Amino acid sequence: MSNLTNETQALKIKPKRPRGTGCIYQQKGSSNWWIQYYQNGKSYRESTGTDNRRRAERILQNTLGAISQSKFIPPELRRVLVGELVDDLLVSHGRKQAHLR
């Protein structure tokens, strides 16, 4: 009988993802899927912004592809602040004004 319970327990356990393929999960209280992955030993966790698991898987695969092709941009560098955009606009506008004079 213990053999039967071991088999049922084995069926309930999800197989682990292969090493280096990241992780996809949902945080408590969030309908969005989150991804976790590593790049050069540093762990990154970020929301995918979607409640669709397949889209989240695709986002994770694209991110892992960017890492393998050395095209990865860390999340903190992808975020652009409005103030930075305004500063760039003012600098650009100032150059155009100087050019017209």
Backbone atoms as SQL, in Angstrom:
CREATE TABLE atoms (id INTEGER PRIMARY KEY, chain TEXT, resi INTEGER, resn TEXT, atom TEXT, x REAL, y REAL, z REAL);
INSERT INTO atoms VALUES
  (1, 'A', 1, 'MET', 'N', 0.820, -1.193, 0.000),
  (2, 'A', 1, 'MET', 'CA', 0.000, 0.000, 0.000),
  (3, 'A', 1, 'MET', 'C', 0.865, 1.258, 0.000),
  (4, 'A', 2, 'SER', 'N', 2.024, 1.205, 0.648),
  (5, 'A', 2, 'SER', 'CA', 2.902, 2.369, 0.662),
  (6, 'A', 2, 'SER', 'C', 3.452, 2.659, -0.729),
  (7, 'A', 3, 'ASN', 'N', 3.596, 1.638, -1.542),
  (8, 'A', 3, 'ASN', 'CA', 4.060, 1.811, -2.911),
  (9, 'A', 3, 'ASN', 'C', 3.047, 2.627, -3.714),
  (10, 'A', 4, 'LEU', 'N', 1.764, 2.393, -3.476),
  (11, 'A', 4, 'LEU', 'CA', 0.699, 3.127, -4.155),
  (12, 'A', 4, 'LEU', 'C', 0.715, 4.599, -3.747),
  (13, 'A', 5, 'THR', 'N', 0.934, 4.880, -2.474),
  (14, 'A', 5, 'THR', 'CA', 0.978, 6.280, -2.035),
  (15, 'A', 5, 'THR', 'C', 2.206, 6.990, -2.588),
  (16, 'A', 6, 'ASN', 'N', 3.323, 6.285, -2.727),
  (17, 'A', 6, 'ASN', 'CA', 4.519, 6.888, -3.311),
  (18, 'A', 6, 'ASN', 'C', 4.280, 7.262, -4.767),
  (19, 'A', 7, 'GLU', 'N', 3.558, 6.414, -5.485),
  (20, 'A', 7, 'GLU', 'CA', 3.259, 6.695, -6.887),
  (21, 'A', 7, 'GLU', 'C', 2.321, 7.894, -7.022),
  (22, 'A', 8, 'THR', 'N', 1.330, 7.986, -6.164),
  (23, 'A', 8, 'THR', 'CA', 0.406, 9.129, -6.230),
  (24, 'A', 8, 'THR', 'C', 1.109, 10.417, -5.835),
  (25, 'A', 9, 'GLN', 'N', 2.030, 10.337, -4.887),
  (26, 'A', 9, 'GLN', 'CA', 2.795, 11.526, -4.514),
  (27, 'A', 9, 'GLN', 'C', 3.702, 11.957, -5.662),
  (28, 'A', 10, 'ALA', 'N', 4.273, 11.001, -6.365),
  (29, 'A', 10, 'ALA', 'CA', 5.152, 11.314, -7.495),
  (30, 'A', 10, 'ALA', 'C', 4.373, 11.991, -8.617),
  (31, 'A', 11, 'LEU', 'N', 3.114, 11.632, -8.790),
  (32, 'A', 11, 'LEU', 'CA', 2.302, 12.257, -9.823),
  (33, 'A', 11, 'LEU', 'C', 1.931, 13.693, -9.467),
  (34, 'A', 12, 'LYS', 'N', 1.840, 14.006, -8.190),
  (35, 'A', 12, 'LYS', 'CA', 1.453, 15.343, -7.753),
  (36, 'A', 12, 'LYS', 'C', 2.606, 16.343, -7.854),
  (37, 'A', 13, 'ILE', 'N', 3.830, 15.869, -7.809),
  (38, 'A', 13, 'ILE', 'CA', 4.999, 16.747, -7.848),
  (39, 'A', 13, 'ILE', 'C', 5.262, 17.160, -9.284),
  (40, 'A', 14, 'LYS', 'N', 5.353, 18.479, -9.503),
  (41, 'A', 14, 'LYS', 'CA', 5.643, 18.984, -10.846),
  (42, 'A', 14, 'LYS', 'C', 7.132, 18.790, -11.145),
  (43, 'A', 15, 'PRO', 'N', 7.459, 18.449, -12.371),
  (44, 'A', 15, 'PRO', 'CA', 8.884, 18.310, -12.702),
  (45, 'A', 15, 'PRO', 'C', 9.573, 19.677, -12.662),
  (46, 'A', 16, 'LYS', 'N', 10.816, 19.669, -12.216),
  (47, 'A', 16, 'LYS', 'CA', 11.577, 20.916, -12.154),
  (48, 'A', 16, 'LYS', 'C', 11.996, 21.342, -13.554),
  (49, 'A', 17, 'ARG', 'N', 12.103, 22.663, -13.727),
  (50, 'A', 17, 'ARG', 'CA', 12.613, 23.191, -14.989),
  (51, 'A', 17, 'ARG', 'C', 14.109, 22.907, -15.060),
  (52, 'A', 18, 'PRO', 'N', 14.633, 22.747, -16.245),
  (53, 'A', 18, 'PRO', 'CA', 16.086, 22.558, -16.374),
  (54, 'A', 18, 'PRO', 'C', 16.843, 23.777, -15.843),
  (55, 'A', 19, 'ARG', 'N', 17.996, 23.524, -15.335),
  (56, 'A', 19, 'ARG', 'CA', 18.838, 24.580, -14.765),
  (57, 'A', 19, 'ARG', 'C', 19.153, 25.628, -15.837),
  (58, 'A', 20, 'GLY', 'N', 19.019, 26.908, -15.470),
  (59, 'A', 20, 'GLY', 'CA', 19.349, 27.991, -16.384),
  (60, 'A', 20, 'GLY', 'C', 18.191, 28.452, -17.245),
  (61, 'A', 21, 'THR', 'N', 16.968, 27.952, -16.969),
  (62, 'A', 21, 'THR', 'CA', 15.821, 28.353, -17.780),
  (63, 'A', 21, 'THR', 'C', 14.887, 29.302, -17.049),
  (64, 'A', 22, 'GLY', 'N', 15.333, 29.854, -15.932),
  (65, 'A', 22, 'GLY', 'CA', 14.529, 30.832, -15.229),
  (66, 'A', 22, 'GLY', 'C', 13.372, 30.207, -14.471),
  (67, 'A', 23, 'CYS', 'N', 12.502, 31.069, -13.987),
  (68, 'A', 23, 'CYS', 'CA', 11.381, 30.639, -13.164),
  (69, 'A', 23, 'CYS', 'C', 10.193, 31.543, -13.455),
  (70, 'A', 24, 'ILE', 'N', 9.006, 30.979, -13.416),
  (71, 'A', 24, 'ILE', 'CA', 7.797, 31.764, -13.606),
  (72, 'A', 24, 'ILE', 'C', 6.876, 31.450, -12.428),
  (73, 'A', 25, 'TYR', 'N', 6.277, 32.484, -11.844),
  (74, 'A', 25, 'TYR', 'CA', 5.453, 32.287, -10.662),
  (75, 'A', 25, 'TYR', 'C', 4.468, 33.442, -10.508),
  (76, 'A', 26, 'GLN', 'N', 3.488, 33.246, -9.627),
  (77, 'A', 26, 'GLN', 'CA', 2.553, 34.308, -9.274),
  (78, 'A', 26, 'GLN', 'C', 2.753, 34.649, -7.810),
  (79, 'A', 27, 'GLN', 'N', 2.864, 35.934, -7.504),
  (80, 'A', 27, 'GLN', 'CA', 2.985, 36.364, -6.127),
  (81, 'A', 27, 'GLN', 'C', 1.600, 36.417, -5.501),
  (82, 'A', 28, 'LYS', 'N', 1.550, 36.251, -4.181),
  (83, 'A', 28, 'LYS', 'CA', 0.272, 36.334, -3.486),
  (84, 'A', 28, 'LYS', 'C', -0.344, 37.702, -3.712),
  (85, 'A', 29, 'GLY', 'N', -1.618, 37.712, -4.018),
  (86, 'A', 29, 'GLY', 'CA', -2.333, 38.969, -4.200),
  (87, 'A', 29, 'GLY', 'C', -2.160, 39.596, -5.564),
  (88, 'A', 30, 'SER', 'N', -1.430, 38.947, -6.460),
  (89, 'A', 30, 'SER', 'CA', -1.195, 39.492, -7.796),
  (90, 'A', 30, 'SER', 'C', -1.742, 38.528, -8.842),
  (91, 'A', 31, 'SER', 'N', -2.456, 39.071, -9.815),
  (92, 'A', 31, 'SER', 'CA', -2.935, 38.216, -10.901),
  (93, 'A', 31, 'SER', 'C', -1.880, 38.099, -12.001),
  (94, 'A', 32, 'ASN', 'N', -0.886, 38.973, -11.970),
  (95, 'A', 32, 'ASN', 'CA', 0.179, 38.949, -12.980),
  (96, 'A', 32, 'ASN', 'C', 1.190, 37.846, -12.680),
  (97, 'A', 33, 'TRP', 'N', 1.777, 37.321, -13.748),
  (98, 'A', 33, 'TRP', 'CA', 2.863, 36.362, -13.629),
  (99, 'A', 33, 'TRP', 'C', 4.174, 37.117, -13.488),
  (100, 'A', 34, 'TRP', 'N', 5.065, 36.585, -12.699),
  (101, 'A', 34, 'TRP', 'CA', 6.385, 37.160, -12.473),
  (102, 'A', 34, 'TRP', 'C', 7.432, 36.195, -12.998),
  (103, 'A', 35, 'ILE', 'N', 8.575, 36.735, -13.412),
  (104, 'A', 35, 'ILE', 'CA', 9.672, 35.889, -13.873),
  (105, 'A', 35, 'ILE', 'C', 10.909, 36.162, -13.031),
  (106, 'A', 36, 'GLN', 'N', 11.708, 35.126, -12.887),
  (107, 'A', 36, 'GLN', 'CA', 12.998, 35.254, -12.210),
  (108, 'A', 36, 'GLN', 'C', 14.029, 34.575, -13.088),
  (109, 'A', 37, 'TYR', 'N', 15.182, 35.221, -13.229),
  (110, 'A', 37, 'TYR', 'CA', 16.255, 34.665, -14.046),
  (111, 'A', 37, 'TYR', 'C', 17.570, 35.220, -13.528),
  (112, 'A', 38, 'TYR', 'N', 18.644, 34.645, -13.977),
  (113, 'A', 38, 'TYR', 'CA', 19.982, 35.064, -13.562),
  (114, 'A', 38, 'TYR', 'C', 20.778, 35.509, -14.777),
  (115, 'A', 39, 'GLN', 'N', 21.615, 36.516, -14.536),
  (116, 'A', 39, 'GLN', 'CA', 22.556, 36.953, -15.562),
  (117, 'A', 39, 'GLN', 'C', 23.850, 37.306, -14.851),
  (118, 'A', 40, 'ASN', 'N', 24.930, 36.620, -15.191),
  (119, 'A', 40, 'ASN', 'CA', 26.232, 36.793, -14.543),
  (120, 'A', 40, 'ASN', 'C', 26.142, 36.661, -13.026),
  (121, 'A', 41, 'GLY', 'N', 25.356, 35.694, -12.558),
  (122, 'A', 41, 'GLY', 'CA', 25.243, 35.419, -11.132),
  (123, 'A', 41, 'GLY', 'C', 24.305, 36.332, -10.370),
  (124, 'A', 42, 'LYS', 'N', 23.742, 37.328, -11.025),
  (125, 'A', 42, 'LYS', 'CA', 22.818, 38.249, -10.355),
  (126, 'A', 42, 'LYS', 'C', 21.382, 37.833, -10.656),
  (127, 'A', 43, 'SER', 'N', 20.582, 37.772, -9.603),
  (128, 'A', 43, 'SER', 'CA', 19.189, 37.382, -9.747),
  (129, 'A', 43, 'SER', 'C', 18.334, 38.595, -10.106),
  (130, 'A', 44, 'TYR', 'N', 17.435, 38.424, -11.053),
  (131, 'A', 44, 'TYR', 'CA', 16.490, 39.464, -11.444),
  (132, 'A', 44, 'TYR', 'C', 15.082, 38.902, -11.289),
  (133, 'A', 45, 'ARG', 'N', 14.197, 39.691, -10.719),
  (134, 'A', 45, 'ARG', 'CA', 12.776, 39.344, -10.613),
  (135, 'A', 45, 'ARG', 'C', 11.989, 40.529, -11.133),
  (136, 'A', 46, 'GLU', 'N', 11.033, 40.244, -12.001),
  (137, 'A', 46, 'GLU', 'CA', 10.209, 41.331, -12.517),
  (138, 'A', 46, 'GLU', 'C', 8.843, 40.819, -12.948),
  (139, 'A', 47, 'SER', 'N', 7.885, 41.715, -12.907),
  (140, 'A', 47, 'SER', 'CA', 6.541, 41.390, -13.338),
  (141, 'A', 47, 'SER', 'C', 6.515, 41.364, -14.860),
  (142, 'A', 48, 'THR', 'N', 5.732, 40.441, -15.410),
  (143, 'A', 48, 'THR', 'CA', 5.575, 40.397, -16.859),
  (144, 'A', 48, 'THR', 'C', 4.479, 41.357, -17.301),
  (145, 'A', 49, 'GLY', 'N', 3.642, 41.794, -16.351),
  (146, 'A', 49, 'GLY', 'CA', 2.558, 42.706, -16.688),
  (147, 'A', 49, 'GLY', 'C', 1.376, 42.009, -17.345),
  (148, 'A', 50, 'THR', 'N', 1.337, 40.684, -17.285),
  (149, 'A', 50, 'THR', 'CA', 0.240, 39.945, -17.900),
  (150, 'A', 50, 'THR', 'C', -0.243, 38.847, -16.962),
  (151, 'A', 51, 'ASP', 'N', -1.517, 38.523, -17.079),
  (152, 'A', 51, 'ASP', 'CA', -2.064, 37.424, -16.297),
  (153, 'A', 51, 'ASP', 'C', -2.155, 36.144, -17.146),
  (154, 'A', 52, 'ASN', 'N', -1.629, 36.206, -18.358),
  (155, 'A', 52, 'ASN', 'CA', -1.627, 35.071, -19.275),
  (156, 'A', 52, 'ASN', 'C', -0.298, 34.320, -19.138),
  (157, 'A', 53, 'ARG', 'N', -0.376, 33.062, -18.691),
  (158, 'A', 53, 'ARG', 'CA', 0.855, 32.295, -18.445),
  (159, 'A', 53, 'ARG', 'C', 1.681, 32.097, -19.712),
  (160, 'A', 54, 'ARG', 'N', 1.030, 31.854, -20.841),
  (161, 'A', 54, 'ARG', 'CA', 1.783, 31.643, -22.086),
  (162, 'A', 54, 'ARG', 'C', 2.548, 32.898, -22.505),
  (163, 'A', 55, 'ARG', 'N', 1.925, 34.060, -22.353),
  (164, 'A', 55, 'ARG', 'CA', 2.636, 35.316, -22.661),
  (165, 'A', 55, 'ARG', 'C', 3.816, 35.501, -21.719),
  (166, 'A', 56, 'ALA', 'N', 3.609, 35.170, -20.453),
  (167, 'A', 56, 'ALA', 'CA', 4.688, 35.287, -19.474),
  (168, 'A', 56, 'ALA', 'C', 5.839, 34.347, -19.832),
  (169, 'A', 57, 'GLU', 'N', 5.518, 33.131, -20.250),
  (170, 'A', 57, 'GLU', 'CA', 6.555, 32.187, -20.685),
  (171, 'A', 57, 'GLU', 'C', 7.328, 32.747, -21.879),
  (172, 'A', 58, 'ARG', 'N', 6.612, 33.365, -22.809),
  (173, 'A', 58, 'ARG', 'CA', 7.249, 33.946, -23.995),
  (174, 'A', 58, 'ARG', 'C', 8.182, 35.096, -23.583),
  (175, 'A', 59, 'ILE', 'N', 7.735, 35.912, -22.633),
  (176, 'A', 59, 'ILE', 'CA', 8.571, 37.022, -22.145),
  (177, 'A', 59, 'ILE', 'C', 9.841, 36.473, -21.507),
  (178, 'A', 60, 'LEU', 'N', 9.696, 35.414, -20.698),
  (179, 'A', 60, 'LEU', 'CA', 10.868, 34.793, -20.072),
  (180, 'A', 60, 'LEU', 'C', 11.815, 34.238, -21.139),
  (181, 'A', 61, 'GLN', 'N', 11.278, 33.561, -22.145),
  (182, 'A', 61, 'GLN', 'CA', 12.120, 33.004, -23.205),
  (183, 'A', 61, 'GLN', 'C', 12.843, 34.107, -23.983),
  (184, 'A', 62, 'ASN', 'N', 12.145, 35.212, -24.264),
  (185, 'A', 62, 'ASN', 'CA', 12.785, 36.340, -24.957),
  (186, 'A', 62, 'ASN', 'C', 13.903, 36.932, -24.109),
  (187, 'A', 63, 'THR', 'N', 13.669, 37.037, -22.813),
  (188, 'A', 63, 'THR', 'CA', 14.684, 37.576, -21.910),
  (189, 'A', 63, 'THR', 'C', 15.901, 36.658, -21.865),
  (190, 'A', 64, 'LEU', 'N', 15.663, 35.352, -21.752),
  (191, 'A', 64, 'LEU', 'CA', 16.776, 34.400, -21.732),
  (192, 'A', 64, 'LEU', 'C', 17.532, 34.412, -23.060),
  (193, 'A', 65, 'GLY', 'N', 16.800, 34.609, -24.158),
  (194, 'A', 65, 'GLY', 'CA', 17.453, 34.725, -25.469),
  (195, 'A', 65, 'GLY', 'C', 18.337, 35.953, -25.556),
  (196, 'A', 66, 'ALA', 'N', 17.854, 37.068, -25.012),
  (197, 'A', 66, 'ALA', 'CA', 18.660, 38.294, -25.002),
  (198, 'A', 66, 'ALA', 'C', 19.917, 38.113, -24.161),
  (199, 'A', 67, 'ILE', 'N', 19.793, 37.394, -23.052),
  (200, 'A', 67, 'ILE', 'CA', 20.962, 37.122, -22.205),
  (201, 'A', 67, 'ILE', 'C', 21.977, 36.281, -22.979),
  (202, 'A', 68, 'SER', 'N', 21.514, 35.251, -23.657),
  (203, 'A', 68, 'SER', 'CA', 22.444, 34.366, -24.370),
  (204, 'A', 68, 'SER', 'C', 23.102, 35.054, -25.559),
  (205, 'A', 69, 'GLN', 'N', 22.458, 36.088, -26.113),
  (206, 'A', 69, 'GLN', 'CA', 23.014, 36.817, -27.252),
  (207, 'A', 69, 'GLN', 'C', 23.743, 38.093, -26.829),
  (208, 'A', 70, 'SER', 'N', 23.932, 38.265, -25.532),
  (209, 'A', 70, 'SER', 'CA', 24.596, 39.449, -24.963),
  (210, 'A', 70, 'SER', 'C', 23.884, 40.743, -25.344),
  (211, 'A', 71, 'LYS', 'N', 22.565, 40.690, -25.471),
  (212, 'A', 71, 'LYS', 'CA', 21.767, 41.879, -25.779),
  (213, 'A', 71, 'LYS', 'C', 20.885, 42.271, -24.598),
  (214, 'A', 72, 'PHE', 'N', 21.162, 41.688, -23.432),
  (215, 'A', 72, 'PHE', 'CA', 20.339, 41.900, -22.247),
  (216, 'A', 72, 'PHE', 'C', 20.571, 43.282, -21.665),
  (217, 'A', 73, 'ILE', 'N', 19.489, 43.976, -21.378),
  (218, 'A', 73, 'ILE', 'CA', 19.536, 45.273, -20.695),
  (219, 'A', 73, 'ILE', 'C', 18.825, 45.083, -19.362),
  (220, 'A', 74, 'PRO', 'N', 19.522, 45.301, -18.236),
  (221, 'A', 74, 'PRO', 'CA', 18.897, 45.097, -16.929),
  (222, 'A', 74, 'PRO', 'C', 17.654, 45.976, -16.754),
  (223, 'A', 75, 'PRO', 'N', 16.681, 45.494, -15.973),
  (224, 'A', 75, 'PRO', 'CA', 15.431, 46.247, -15.796),
  (225, 'A', 75, 'PRO', 'C', 15.645, 47.678, -15.310),
  (226, 'A', 76, 'GLU', 'N', 16.622, 47.889, -14.437),
  (227, 'A', 76, 'GLU', 'CA', 16.826, 49.245, -13.907),
  (228, 'A', 76, 'GLU', 'C', 17.322, 50.210, -14.982),
  (229, 'A', 77, 'LEU', 'N', 17.953, 49.701, -16.042),
  (230, 'A', 77, 'LEU', 'CA', 18.401, 50.567, -17.135),
  (231, 'A', 77, 'LEU', 'C', 17.323, 50.746, -18.198),
  (232, 'A', 78, 'ARG', 'N', 16.333, 49.838, -18.218),
  (233, 'A', 78, 'ARG', 'CA', 15.233, 49.958, -19.179),
  (234, 'A', 78, 'ARG', 'C', 14.242, 51.031, -18.770),
  (235, 'A', 79, 'ARG', 'N', 14.188, 51.332, -17.493),
  (236, 'A', 79, 'ARG', 'CA', 13.222, 52.304, -17.000),
  (237, 'A', 79, 'ARG', 'C', 13.744, 53.715, -17.247),
  (238, 'A', 80, 'VAL', 'N', 12.938, 54.518, -17.906),
  (239, 'A', 80, 'VAL', 'CA', 13.310, 55.896, -18.187),
  (240, 'A', 80, 'VAL', 'C', 12.377, 56.796, -17.375),
  (241, 'A', 81, 'LEU', 'N', 12.960, 57.710, -16.628),
  (242, 'A', 81, 'LEU', 'CA', 12.160, 58.625, -15.826),
  (243, 'A', 81, 'LEU', 'C', 11.699, 59.801, -16.667),
  (244, 'A', 82, 'VAL', 'N', 10.528, 60.328, -16.341),
  (245, 'A', 82, 'VAL', 'CA', 9.980, 61.464, -17.082),
  (246, 'A', 82, 'VAL', 'C', 10.930, 62.656, -17.010),
  (247, 'A', 83, 'GLY', 'N', 11.538, 62.869, -15.858),
  (248, 'A', 83, 'GLY', 'CA', 12.482, 63.970, -15.704),
  (249, 'A', 83, 'GLY', 'C', 13.656, 63.859, -16.666),
  (250, 'A', 84, 'GLU', 'N', 14.134, 62.626, -16.886),
  (251, 'A', 84, 'GLU', 'CA', 15.230, 62.418, -17.833),
  (252, 'A', 84, 'GLU', 'C', 14.790, 62.744, -19.252),
  (253, 'A', 85, 'LEU', 'N', 13.563, 62.391, -19.592),
  (254, 'A', 85, 'LEU', 'CA', 13.039, 62.711, -20.926),
  (255, 'A', 85, 'LEU', 'C', 12.920, 64.217, -21.115),
  (256, 'A', 86, 'VAL', 'N', 12.444, 64.914, -20.098),
  (257, 'A', 86, 'VAL', 'CA', 12.304, 66.375, -20.178),
  (258, 'A', 86, 'VAL', 'C', 13.675, 67.021, -20.321),
  (259, 'A', 87, 'ASP', 'N', 14.640, 66.557, -19.529),
  (260, 'A', 87, 'ASP', 'CA', 15.999, 67.098, -19.631),
  (261, 'A', 87, 'ASP', 'C', 16.568, 66.900, -21.034),
  (262, 'A', 88, 'ASP', 'N', 16.394, 65.703, -21.580),
  (263, 'A', 88, 'ASP', 'CA', 16.887, 65.435, -22.937),
  (264, 'A', 88, 'ASP', 'C', 16.179, 66.308, -23.966),
  (265, 'A', 89, 'LEU', 'N', 14.892, 66.514, -23.785),
  (266, 'A', 89, 'LEU', 'CA', 14.129, 67.359, -24.698),
  (267, 'A', 89, 'LEU', 'C', 14.625, 68.798, -24.643),
  (268, 'A', 90, 'LEU', 'N', 14.854, 69.287, -23.432),
  (269, 'A', 90, 'LEU', 'CA', 15.330, 70.668, -23.287),
  (270, 'A', 90, 'LEU', 'C', 16.720, 70.842, -23.887),
  (271, 'A', 91, 'VAL', 'N', 17.585, 69.865, -23.681),
  (272, 'A', 91, 'VAL', 'CA', 18.927, 69.933, -24.261),
  (273, 'A', 91, 'VAL', 'C', 18.828, 69.913, -25.779),
  (274, 'A', 92, 'SER', 'N', 18.018, 69.003, -26.303),
  (275, 'A', 92, 'SER', 'CA', 17.838, 68.904, -27.747),
  (276, 'A', 92, 'SER', 'C', 17.230, 70.186, -28.312),
  (277, 'A', 93, 'HIS', 'N', 16.255, 70.722, -27.629),
  (278, 'A', 93, 'HIS', 'CA', 15.591, 71.954, -28.079),
  (279, 'A', 93, 'HIS', 'C', 16.571, 73.126, -28.042),
  (280, 'A', 94, 'GLY', 'N', 17.414, 73.169, -27.017),
  (281, 'A', 94, 'GLY', 'CA', 18.417, 74.225, -26.913),
  (282, 'A', 94, 'GLY', 'C', 19.420, 74.163, -28.049),
  (283, 'A', 95, 'ARG', 'N', 19.796, 72.978, -28.461),
  (284, 'A', 95, 'ARG', 'CA', 20.733, 72.813, -29.574),
  (285, 'A', 95, 'ARG', 'C', 20.101, 73.286, -30.876),
  (286, 'A', 96, 'LYS', 'N', 18.818, 72.984, -31.053),
  (287, 'A', 96, 'LYS', 'CA', 18.135, 73.419, -32.265),
  (288, 'A', 96, 'LYS', 'C', 18.019, 74.923, -32.299),
  (289, 'A', 97, 'GLN', 'N', 17.729, 75.521, -31.144),
  (290, 'A', 97, 'GLN', 'CA', 17.610, 76.978, -31.078),
  (291, 'A', 97, 'GLN', 'C', 18.963, 77.637, -31.395),
  (292, 'A', 98, 'ALA', 'N', 20.058, 77.083, -30.857),
  (293, 'A', 98, 'ALA', 'CA', 21.375, 77.632, -31.118),
  (294, 'A', 98, 'ALA', 'C', 21.751, 77.471, -32.592),
  (295, 'A', 99, 'HIS', 'N', 21.321, 76.384, -33.179),
  (296, 'A', 99, 'HIS', 'CA', 21.619, 76.116, -34.591),
  (297, 'A', 99, 'HIS', 'C', 20.886, 77.098, -35.509),
  (298, 'A', 100, 'LEU', 'N', 19.691, 77.498, -35.123),
  (299, 'A', 100, 'LEU', 'CA', 18.885, 78.409, -35.947),
  (300, 'A', 100, 'LEU', 'C', 19.393, 79.846, -35.869),
  (301, 'A', 101, 'ARG', 'N', 20.127, 80.215, -34.863),
  (302, 'A', 101, 'ARG', 'CA', 20.580, 81.599, -34.693),
  (303, 'A', 101, 'ARG', 'C', 21.696, 81.939, -35.596);
